[in-house]
Amino acid sequence: MGSNMRMFISEHQVVSDLNRDLIMKMHSASVKGIEVLYSFSNIEEKCMYTVIKSPDRLSVEAFMSELRIPCDSIMEVEVFIEGKGEIEDWKQAA
């Protein structure tokens, strides 16, 4: 992925047709400039969060719209830390 990629977390509170097939379709979708990194789902509650690399927020919105996955919010990640590791400031890295 290019250096202009940014990270976003999208929230999906009510995805009426959420199932494993839809999740796999999202992860395997081949859309230039979009990389789905992680998704966290509760199929019974029809709720999902996704972590996506994308050049901008509008690309994330278009990607989810194309898959017919409603988005309640999209937040750009500015600071990232994994476990007890080093803090990675995405604003300074750009």
PDB file as gemmi writes it, atoms N, CA and C in Angstrom:
CRYST1    1.000    1.000    1.000  90.00  90.00  90.00 P 1                      
ATOM      1  N   MET A   1       0.827  -1.169   0.000  1.00  0.00           N  
ATOM      2  CA  MET A   1       0.000   0.000   0.000  1.00  0.00           C  
ATOM      3  C   MET A   1       0.877   1.240   0.000  1.00  0.00           C  
ATOM      4  N   GLY A   2       0.401   2.294  -0.600  1.00  0.00           N  
ATOM      5  CA  GLY A   2       1.159   3.528  -0.709  1.00  0.00           C  
ATOM      6  C   GLY A   2       1.287   4.253   0.608  1.00  0.00           C  
ATOM      7  N   SER A   3       2.204   5.210   0.638  1.00  0.00           N  
ATOM      8  CA  SER A   3       2.445   5.942   1.876  1.00  0.00           C  
ATOM      9  C   SER A   3       1.308   6.920   2.197  1.00  0.00           C  
ATOM     10  N   ASN A   4       0.407   7.152   1.251  1.00  0.00           N  
ATOM     11  CA  ASN A   4      -0.716   8.065   1.508  1.00  0.00           C  
ATOM     12  C   ASN A   4      -1.898   7.354   2.150  1.00  0.00           C  
ATOM     13  N   MET A   5      -1.705   6.086   2.546  1.00  0.00           N  
ATOM     14  CA  MET A   5      -2.787   5.335   3.162  1.00  0.00           C  
ATOM     15  C   MET A   5      -2.978   5.785   4.600  1.00  0.00           C  
ATOM     16  N   ARG A   6      -4.243   5.872   4.996  1.00  0.00           N  
ATOM     17  CA  ARG A   6      -4.609   6.228   6.355  1.00  0.00           C  
ATOM     18  C   ARG A   6      -5.443   5.090   6.935  1.00  0.00           C  
ATOM     19  N   MET A   7      -5.558   5.037   8.240  1.00  0.00           N  
ATOM     20  CA  MET A   7      -6.319   3.975   8.892  1.00  0.00           C  
ATOM     21  C   MET A   7      -7.624   4.541   9.439  1.00  0.00           C  
ATOM     22  N   PHE A   8      -8.700   3.765   9.272  1.00  0.00           N  
ATOM     23  CA  PHE A   8     -10.026   4.152   9.733  1.00  0.00           C  
ATOM     24  C   PHE A   8     -10.673   2.991  10.479  1.00  0.00           C  
ATOM     25  N   ILE A   9     -11.528   3.342  11.441  1.00  0.00           N  
ATOM     26  CA  ILE A   9     -12.384   2.360  12.105  1.00  0.00           C  
ATOM     27  C   ILE A   9     -13.820   2.734  11.775  1.00  0.00           C  
ATOM     28  N   SER A  10     -14.549   1.763  11.247  1.00  0.00           N  
ATOM     29  CA  SER A  10     -15.955   2.023  10.938  1.00  0.00           C  
ATOM     30  C   SER A  10     -16.833   1.209  11.882  1.00  0.00           C  
ATOM     31  N   GLU A  11     -17.927   1.827  12.276  1.00  0.00           N  
ATOM     32  CA  GLU A  11     -18.878   1.222  13.202  1.00  0.00           C  
ATOM     33  C   GLU A  11     -20.157   0.898  12.441  1.00  0.00           C  
ATOM     34  N   HIS A  12     -20.647  -0.303  12.654  1.00  0.00           N  
ATOM     35  CA  HIS A  12     -21.861  -0.780  11.982  1.00  0.00           C  
ATOM     36  C   HIS A  12     -22.764  -1.380  13.054  1.00  0.00           C  
ATOM     37  N   GLN A  13     -23.758  -0.618  13.538  1.00  0.00           N  
ATOM     38  CA  GLN A  13     -24.587  -1.061  14.658  1.00  0.00           C  
ATOM     39  C   GLN A  13     -25.709  -2.011  14.265  1.00  0.00           C  
ATOM     40  N   VAL A  14     -26.300  -1.835  13.087  1.00  0.00           N  
ATOM     41  CA  VAL A  14     -27.386  -2.724  12.671  1.00  0.00           C  
ATOM     42  C   VAL A  14     -27.164  -3.108  11.209  1.00  0.00           C  
ATOM     43  N   VAL A  15     -26.597  -4.288  11.013  1.00  0.00           N  
ATOM     44  CA  VAL A  15     -26.401  -4.836   9.663  1.00  0.00           C  
ATOM     45  C   VAL A  15     -27.342  -6.027   9.561  1.00  0.00           C  
ATOM     46  N   SER A  16     -28.516  -5.797   9.000  1.00  0.00           N  
ATOM     47  CA  SER A  16     -29.588  -6.800   9.041  1.00  0.00           C  
ATOM     48  C   SER A  16     -29.185  -8.148   8.434  1.00  0.00           C  
ATOM     49  N   ASP A  17     -28.344  -8.139   7.402  1.00  0.00           N  
ATOM     50  CA  ASP A  17     -27.957  -9.407   6.771  1.00  0.00           C  
ATOM     51  C   ASP A  17     -26.525  -9.814   7.135  1.00  0.00           C  
ATOM     52  N   LEU A  18     -26.057  -9.403   8.325  1.00  0.00           N  
ATOM     53  CA  LEU A  18     -24.706  -9.753   8.751  1.00  0.00           C  
ATOM     54  C   LEU A  18     -24.587 -11.253   8.985  1.00  0.00           C  
ATOM     55  N   ASN A  19     -23.650 -11.854   8.282  1.00  0.00           N  
ATOM     56  CA  ASN A  19     -23.332 -13.265   8.460  1.00  0.00           C  
ATOM     57  C   ASN A  19     -21.885 -13.489   8.017  1.00  0.00           C  
ATOM     58  N   ARG A  20     -21.401 -14.697   8.183  1.00  0.00           N  
ATOM     59  CA  ARG A  20     -20.008 -14.998   7.837  1.00  0.00           C  
ATOM     60  C   ARG A  20     -19.721 -14.740   6.352  1.00  0.00           C  
ATOM     61  N   ASP A  21     -20.672 -15.030   5.495  1.00  0.00           N  
ATOM     62  CA  ASP A  21     -20.474 -14.810   4.054  1.00  0.00           C  
ATOM     63  C   ASP A  21     -20.252 -13.329   3.741  1.00  0.00           C  
ATOM     64  N   LEU A  22     -21.048 -12.464   4.352  1.00  0.00           N  
ATOM     65  CA  LEU A  22     -20.889 -11.032   4.118  1.00  0.00           C  
ATOM     66  C   LEU A  22     -19.532 -10.544   4.644  1.00  0.00           C  
ATOM     67  N   ILE A  23     -19.130 -11.044   5.801  1.00  0.00           N  
ATOM     68  CA  ILE A  23     -17.834 -10.664   6.363  1.00  0.00           C  
ATOM     69  C   ILE A  23     -16.704 -11.109   5.445  1.00  0.00           C  
ATOM     70  N   MET A  24     -16.782 -12.326   4.948  1.00  0.00           N  
ATOM     71  CA  MET A  24     -15.749 -12.831   4.031  1.00  0.00           C  
ATOM     72  C   MET A  24     -15.755 -12.055   2.715  1.00  0.00           C  
ATOM     73  N   LYS A  25     -16.928 -11.689   2.230  1.00  0.00           N  
ATOM     74  CA  LYS A  25     -17.039 -10.897   1.005  1.00  0.00           C  
ATOM     75  C   LYS A  25     -16.345  -9.553   1.194  1.00  0.00           C  
ATOM     76  N   MET A  26     -16.548  -8.927   2.344  1.00  0.00           N  
ATOM     77  CA  MET A  26     -15.915  -7.643   2.629  1.00  0.00           C  
ATOM     78  C   MET A  26     -14.393  -7.793   2.662  1.00  0.00           C  
ATOM     79  N   HIS A  27     -13.899  -8.838   3.325  1.00  0.00           N  
ATOM     80  CA  HIS A  27     -12.454  -9.035   3.448  1.00  0.00           C  
ATOM     81  C   HIS A  27     -11.802  -9.412   2.121  1.00  0.00           C  
ATOM     82  N   SER A  28     -12.538 -10.055   1.242  1.00  0.00           N  
ATOM     83  CA  SER A  28     -11.945 -10.499  -0.021  1.00  0.00           C  
ATOM     84  C   SER A  28     -12.219  -9.548  -1.187  1.00  0.00           C  
ATOM     85  N   ALA A  29     -12.991  -8.492  -0.935  1.00  0.00           N  
ATOM     86  CA  ALA A  29     -13.311  -7.533  -2.004  1.00  0.00           C  
ATOM     87  C   ALA A  29     -12.028  -6.891  -2.521  1.00  0.00           C  
ATOM     88  N   SER A  30     -11.922  -6.832  -3.810  1.00  0.00           N  
ATOM     89  CA  SER A  30     -10.741  -6.248  -4.453  1.00  0.00           C  
ATOM     90  C   SER A  30     -11.103  -4.863  -4.973  1.00  0.00           C  
ATOM     91  N   VAL A  31     -10.841  -3.862  -4.156  1.00  0.00           N  
ATOM     92  CA  VAL A  31     -11.115  -2.478  -4.522  1.00  0.00           C  
ATOM     93  C   VAL A  31      -9.809  -1.718  -4.388  1.00  0.00           C  
ATOM     94  N   LYS A  32      -9.399  -1.089  -5.470  1.00  0.00           N  
ATOM     95  CA  LYS A  32      -8.135  -0.355  -5.458  1.00  0.00           C  
ATOM     96  C   LYS A  32      -8.133   0.700  -4.352  1.00  0.00           C  
ATOM     97  N   GLY A  33      -7.081   0.684  -3.550  1.00  0.00           N  
ATOM     98  CA  GLY A  33      -6.931   1.681  -2.509  1.00  0.00           C  
ATOM     99  C   GLY A  33      -7.563   1.324  -1.179  1.00  0.00           C  
ATOM    100  N   ILE A  34      -8.236   0.172  -1.091  1.00  0.00           N  
ATOM    101  CA  ILE A  34      -8.891  -0.236   0.151  1.00  0.00           C  
ATOM    102  C   ILE A  34      -8.289  -1.547   0.621  1.00  0.00           C  
ATOM    103  N   GLU A  35      -7.941  -1.600   1.901  1.00  0.00           N  
ATOM    104  CA  GLU A  35      -7.454  -2.843   2.495  1.00  0.00           C  
ATOM    105  C   GLU A  35      -8.159  -3.032   3.833  1.00  0.00           C  
ATOM    106  N   VAL A  36      -9.010  -4.061   3.927  1.00  0.00           N  
ATOM    107  CA  VAL A  36      -9.680  -4.377   5.183  1.00  0.00           C  
ATOM    108  C   VAL A  36      -8.681  -5.161   6.027  1.00  0.00           C  
ATOM    109  N   LEU A  37      -8.295  -4.591   7.161  1.00  0.00           N  
ATOM    110  CA  LEU A  37      -7.296  -5.217   8.019  1.00  0.00           C  
ATOM    111  C   LEU A  37      -7.926  -6.169   9.023  1.00  0.00           C  
ATOM    112  N   TYR A  38      -8.966  -5.707   9.716  1.00  0.00           N  
ATOM    113  CA  TYR A  38      -9.613  -6.488  10.769  1.00  0.00           C  
ATOM    114  C   TYR A  38     -11.103  -6.188  10.774  1.00  0.00           C  
ATOM    115  N   SER A  39     -11.861  -7.156  11.255  1.00  0.00           N  
ATOM    116  CA  SER A  39     -13.262  -6.888  11.576  1.00  0.00           C  
ATOM    117  C   SER A  39     -13.585  -7.628  12.870  1.00  0.00           C  
ATOM    118  N   PHE A  40     -14.430  -7.009  13.664  1.00  0.00           N  
ATOM    119  CA  PHE A  40     -14.872  -7.566  14.932  1.00  0.00           C  
ATOM    120  C   PHE A  40     -16.386  -7.576  14.882  1.00  0.00           C  
ATOM    121  N   SER A  41     -16.973  -8.758  14.958  1.00  0.00           N  
ATOM    122  CA  SER A  41     -18.414  -8.879  14.711  1.00  0.00           C  
ATOM    123  C   SER A  41     -19.110  -9.681  15.791  1.00  0.00           C  
ATOM    124  N   ASN A  42     -20.372  -9.344  16.014  1.00  0.00           N  
ATOM    125  CA  ASN A  42     -21.280 -10.150  16.797  1.00  0.00           C  
ATOM    126  C   ASN A  42     -22.475 -10.400  15.889  1.00  0.00           C  
ATOM    127  N   ILE A  43     -22.488 -11.574  15.279  1.00  0.00           N  
ATOM    128  CA  ILE A  43     -23.497 -11.883  14.266  1.00  0.00           C  
ATOM    129  C   ILE A  43     -24.899 -11.890  14.861  1.00  0.00           C  
ATOM    130  N   GLU A  44     -25.036 -12.409  16.068  1.00  0.00           N  
ATOM    131  CA  GLU A  44     -26.347 -12.461  16.711  1.00  0.00           C  
ATOM    132  C   GLU A  44     -26.918 -11.060  16.939  1.00  0.00           C  
ATOM    133  N   GLU A  45     -26.050 -10.106  17.328  1.00  0.00           N  
ATOM    134  CA  GLU A  45     -26.497  -8.731  17.581  1.00  0.00           C  
ATOM    135  C   GLU A  45     -26.446  -7.853  16.328  1.00  0.00           C  
ATOM    136  N   LYS A  46     -25.959  -8.415  15.207  1.00  0.00           N  
ATOM    137  CA  LYS A  46     -25.895  -7.705  13.918  1.00  0.00           C  
ATOM    138  C   LYS A  46     -25.017  -6.456  13.995  1.00  0.00           C  
ATOM    139  N   CYS A  47     -23.929  -6.545  14.752  1.00  0.00           N  
ATOM    140  CA  CYS A  47     -23.042  -5.416  14.995  1.00  0.00           C  
ATOM    141  C   CYS A  47     -21.628  -5.771  14.536  1.00  0.00           C  
ATOM    142  N   MET A  48     -20.911  -4.772  13.981  1.00  0.00           N  
ATOM    143  CA  MET A  48     -19.566  -5.029  13.485  1.00  0.00           C  
ATOM    144  C   MET A  48     -18.734  -3.748  13.524  1.00  0.00           C  
ATOM    145  N   TYR A  49     -17.456  -3.913  13.762  1.00  0.00           N  
ATOM    146  CA  TYR A  49     -16.472  -2.837  13.654  1.00  0.00           C  
ATOM    147  C   TYR A  49     -15.415  -3.315  12.679  1.00  0.00           C  
ATOM    148  N   THR A  50     -14.935  -2.419  11.832  1.00  0.00           N  
ATOM    149  CA  THR A  50     -13.893  -2.792  10.881  1.00  0.00           C  
ATOM    150  C   THR A  50     -12.743  -1.793  10.957  1.00  0.00           C  
ATOM    151  N   VAL A  51     -11.550  -2.298  10.710  1.00  0.00           N  
ATOM    152  CA  VAL A  51     -10.351  -1.475  10.623  1.00  0.00           C  
ATOM    153  C   VAL A  51      -9.882  -1.565   9.177  1.00  0.00           C  
ATOM    154  N   ILE A  52      -9.772  -0.397   8.540  1.00  0.00           N  
ATOM    155  CA  ILE A  52      -9.530  -0.335   7.097  1.00  0.00           C  
ATOM    156  C   ILE A  52      -8.427   0.662   6.792  1.00  0.00           C  
ATOM    157  N   LYS A  53      -7.548   0.288   5.864  1.00  0.00           N  
ATOM    158  CA  LYS A  53      -6.592   1.259   5.313  1.00  0.00           C  
ATOM    159  C   LYS A  53      -7.180   1.790   4.018  1.00  0.00           C  
ATOM    160  N   SER A  54      -7.122   3.093   3.869  1.00  0.00           N  
ATOM    161  CA  SER A  54      -7.725   3.751   2.715  1.00  0.00           C  
ATOM    162  C   SER A  54      -7.074   5.120   2.535  1.00  0.00           C  
ATOM    163  N   PRO A  55      -7.079   5.660   1.318  1.00  0.00           N  
ATOM    164  CA  PRO A  55      -6.507   6.995   1.125  1.00  0.00           C  
ATOM    165  C   PRO A  55      -7.347   8.097   1.780  1.00  0.00           C  
ATOM    166  N   ASP A  56      -8.675   7.859   1.963  1.00  0.00           N  
ATOM    167  CA  ASP A  56      -9.524   8.890   2.556  1.00  0.00           C  
ATOM    168  C   ASP A  56     -10.841   8.293   3.038  1.00  0.00           C  
ATOM    169  N   ARG A  57     -11.568   9.079   3.793  1.00  0.00           N  
ATOM    170  CA  ARG A  57     -12.846   8.670   4.375  1.00  0.00           C  
ATOM    171  C   ARG A  57     -13.900   8.371   3.302  1.00  0.00           C  
ATOM    172  N   LEU A  58     -13.946   9.181   2.251  1.00  0.00           N  
ATOM    173  CA  LEU A  58     -14.947   8.972   1.199  1.00  0.00           C  
ATOM    174  C   LEU A  58     -14.789   7.618   0.524  1.00  0.00           C  
ATOM    175  N   SER A  59     -13.556   7.151   0.391  1.00  0.00           N  
ATOM    176  CA  SER A  59     -13.324   5.826  -0.195  1.00  0.00           C  
ATOM    177  C   SER A  59     -13.881   4.725   0.692  1.00  0.00           C  
ATOM    178  N   VAL A  60     -13.766   4.891   2.010  1.00  0.00           N  
ATOM    179  CA  VAL A  60     -14.346   3.925   2.946  1.00  0.00           C  
ATOM    180  C   VAL A  60     -15.869   3.935   2.811  1.00  0.00           C  
ATOM    181  N   GLU A  61     -16.467   5.122   2.769  1.00  0.00           N  
ATOM    182  CA  GLU A  61     -17.918   5.237   2.612  1.00  0.00           C  
ATOM    183  C   GLU A  61     -18.388   4.564   1.325  1.00  0.00           C  
ATOM    184  N   ALA A  62     -17.689   4.811   0.231  1.00  0.00           N  
ATOM    185  CA  ALA A  62     -18.067   4.224  -1.059  1.00  0.00           C  
ATOM    186  C   ALA A  62     -17.935   2.703  -1.028  1.00  0.00           C  
ATOM    187  N   PHE A  63     -16.880   2.208  -0.410  1.00  0.00           N  
ATOM    188  CA  PHE A  63     -16.642   0.770  -0.306  1.00  0.00           C  
ATOM    189  C   PHE A  63     -17.788   0.090   0.457  1.00  0.00           C  
ATOM    190  N   MET A  64     -18.140   0.650   1.609  1.00  0.00           N  
ATOM    191  CA  MET A  64     -19.216   0.057   2.412  1.00  0.00           C  
ATOM    192  C   MET A  64     -20.560   0.171   1.695  1.00  0.00           C  
ATOM    193  N   SER A  65     -20.788   1.272   1.024  1.00  0.00           N  
ATOM    194  CA  SER A  65     -22.030   1.462   0.276  1.00  0.00           C  
ATOM    195  C   SER A  65     -22.151   0.433  -0.846  1.00  0.00           C  
ATOM    196  N   GLU A  66     -21.038   0.198  -1.537  1.00  0.00           N  
ATOM    197  CA  GLU A  66     -21.043  -0.786  -2.625  1.00  0.00           C  
ATOM    198  C   GLU A  66     -21.386  -2.179  -2.113  1.00  0.00           C  
ATOM    199  N   LEU A  67     -20.948  -2.502  -0.910  1.00  0.00           N  
ATOM    200  CA  LEU A  67     -21.250  -3.804  -0.308  1.00  0.00           C  
ATOM    201  C   LEU A  67     -22.595  -3.816   0.413  1.00  0.00           C  
ATOM    202  N   ARG A  68     -23.274  -2.658   0.435  1.00  0.00           N  
ATOM    203  CA  ARG A  68     -24.564  -2.502   1.116  1.00  0.00           C  
ATOM    204  C   ARG A  68     -24.458  -2.795   2.607  1.00  0.00           C  
ATOM    205  N   ILE A  69     -23.369  -2.311   3.196  1.00  0.00           N  
ATOM    206  CA  ILE A  69     -23.158  -2.431   4.633  1.00  0.00           C  
ATOM    207  C   ILE A  69     -23.346  -1.038   5.234  1.00  0.00           C  
ATOM    208  N   PRO A  70     -24.419  -0.834   6.006  1.00  0.00           N  
ATOM    209  CA  PRO A  70     -24.647   0.489   6.585  1.00  0.00           C  
ATOM    210  C   PRO A  70     -23.556   0.854   7.590  1.00  0.00           C  
ATOM    211  N   CYS A  71     -23.160   2.106   7.556  1.00  0.00           N  
ATOM    212  CA  CYS A  71     -22.090   2.628   8.418  1.00  0.00           C  
ATOM    213  C   CYS A  71     -22.684   3.671   9.361  1.00  0.00           C  
ATOM    214  N   ASP A  72     -22.513   3.476  10.656  1.00  0.00           N  
ATOM    215  CA  ASP A  72     -22.995   4.462  11.620  1.00  0.00           C  
ATOM    216  C   ASP A  72     -21.970   5.559  11.846  1.00  0.00           C  
ATOM    217  N   SER A  73     -20.692   5.203  11.795  1.00  0.00           N  
ATOM    218  CA  SER A  73     -19.650   6.215  11.931  1.00  0.00           C  
ATOM    219  C   SER A  73     -18.350   5.691  11.355  1.00  0.00           C  
ATOM    220  N   ILE A  74     -17.507   6.633  10.955  1.00  0.00           N  
ATOM    221  CA  ILE A  74     -16.166   6.327  10.464  1.00  0.00           C  
ATOM    222  C   ILE A  74     -15.217   7.285  11.172  1.00  0.00           C  
ATOM    223  N   MET A  75     -14.235   6.724  11.852  1.00  0.00           N  
ATOM    224  CA  MET A  75     -13.273   7.533  12.587  1.00  0.00           C  
ATOM    225  C   MET A  75     -11.878   7.284  12.032  1.00  0.00           C  
ATOM    226  N   GLU A  76     -11.148   8.377  11.752  1.00  0.00           N  
ATOM    227  CA  GLU A  76      -9.763   8.219  11.332  1.00  0.00           C  
ATOM    228  C   GLU A  76      -8.899   7.965  12.568  1.00  0.00           C  
ATOM    229  N   VAL A  77      -8.019   6.988  12.471  1.00  0.00           N  
ATOM    230  CA  VAL A  77      -7.113   6.648  13.558  1.00  0.00           C  
ATOM    231  C   VAL A  77      -5.898   7.563  13.472  1.00  0.00           C  
ATOM    232  N   GLU A  78      -5.632   8.292  14.544  1.00  0.00           N  
ATOM    233  CA  GLU A  78      -4.469   9.174  14.587  1.00  0.00           C  
ATOM    234  C   GLU A  78      -3.334   8.570  15.401  1.00  0.00           C  
ATOM    235  N   VAL A  79      -3.663   7.867  16.468  1.00  0.00           N  
ATOM    236  CA  VAL A  79      -2.653   7.256  17.326  1.00  0.00           C  
ATOM    237  C   VAL A  79      -2.983   5.779  17.456  1.00  0.00           C  
ATOM    238  N   PHE A  80      -1.988   4.916  17.279  1.00  0.00           N  
ATOM    239  CA  PHE A  80      -2.182   3.478  17.297  1.00  0.00           C  
ATOM    240  C   PHE A  80      -1.164   2.856  18.244  1.00  0.00           C  
ATOM    241  N   ILE A  81      -1.639   1.978  19.116  1.00  0.00           N  
ATOM    242  CA  ILE A  81      -0.739   1.208  19.973  1.00  0.00           C  
ATOM    243  C   ILE A  81      -1.270  -0.207  20.040  1.00  0.00           C  
ATOM    244  N   GLU A  82      -0.367  -1.182  19.983  1.00  0.00           N  
ATOM    245  CA  GLU A  82      -0.753  -2.586  20.013  1.00  0.00           C  
ATOM    246  C   GLU A  82      -0.158  -3.224  21.257  1.00  0.00           C  
ATOM    247  N   GLY A  83      -1.013  -3.789  22.089  1.00  0.00           N  
ATOM    248  CA  GLY A  83      -0.537  -4.420  23.315  1.00  0.00           C  
ATOM    249  C   GLY A  83       0.187  -3.413  24.204  1.00  0.00           C  
ATOM    250  N   LYS A  84       1.388  -3.751  24.604  1.00  0.00           N  
ATOM    251  CA  LYS A  84       2.181  -2.866  25.454  1.00  0.00           C  
ATOM    252  C   LYS A  84       3.341  -2.272  24.676  1.00  0.00           C  
ATOM    253  N   GLY A  85       3.210  -2.261  23.358  1.00  0.00           N  
ATOM    254  CA  GLY A  85       4.293  -1.791  22.498  1.00  0.00           C  
ATOM    255  C   GLY A  85       4.398  -0.288  22.407  1.00  0.00           C  
ATOM    256  N   GLU A  86       5.164   0.144  21.438  1.00  0.00           N  
ATOM    257  CA  GLU A  86       5.388   1.559  21.189  1.00  0.00           C  
ATOM    258  C   GLU A  86       4.138   2.217  20.619  1.00  0.00           C  
ATOM    259  N   ILE A  87       3.925   3.464  20.981  1.00  0.00           N  
ATOM    260  CA  ILE A  87       2.828   4.251  20.405  1.00  0.00           C  
ATOM    261  C   ILE A  87       3.245   4.721  19.033  1.00  0.00           C  
ATOM    262  N   GLU A  88       2.387   4.516  18.065  1.00  0.00           N  
ATOM    263  CA  GLU A  88       2.641   4.956  16.692  1.00  0.00           C  
ATOM    264  C   GLU A  88       1.696   6.116  16.389  1.00  0.00           C  
ATOM    265  N   ASP A  89       2.242   7.303  16.230  1.00  0.00           N  
ATOM    266  CA  ASP A  89       1.448   8.491  15.943  1.00  0.00           C  
ATOM    267  C   ASP A  89       1.310   8.617  14.438  1.00  0.00           C  
ATOM    268  N   TRP A  90       0.093   8.350  13.928  1.00  0.00           N  
ATOM    269  CA  TRP A  90      -0.134   8.330  12.484  1.00  0.00           C  
ATOM    270  C   TRP A  90      -0.129   9.729  11.899  1.00  0.00           C  
ATOM    271  N   LYS A  91      -0.357  10.745  12.686  1.00  0.00           N  
ATOM    272  CA  LYS A  91      -0.306  12.121  12.175  1.00  0.00           C  
ATOM    273  C   LYS A  91       1.128  12.539  11.884  1.00  0.00           C  
ATOM    274  N   GLN A  92       2.072  12.145  12.745  1.00  0.00           N  
ATOM    275  CA  GLN A  92       3.460  12.499  12.549  1.00  0.00           C  
ATOM    276  C   GLN A  92       4.107  11.650  11.461  1.00  0.00           C  
ATOM    277  N   ALA A  93       3.595  10.433  11.248  1.00  0.00           N  
ATOM    278  CA  ALA A  93       4.181   9.527  10.259  1.00  0.00           C  
ATOM    279  C   ALA A  93       3.855   9.966   8.827  1.00  0.00           C  
ATOM    280  N   ALA A  94       2.793  10.729   8.658  1.00  0.00           N  
ATOM    281  CA  ALA A  94       2.346  11.134   7.307  1.00  0.00           C  
ATOM    282  C   ALA A  94       3.263  12.143   6.670  1.00  0.00           C  
TER     283      ALA A  94                                                      
END                                                                             
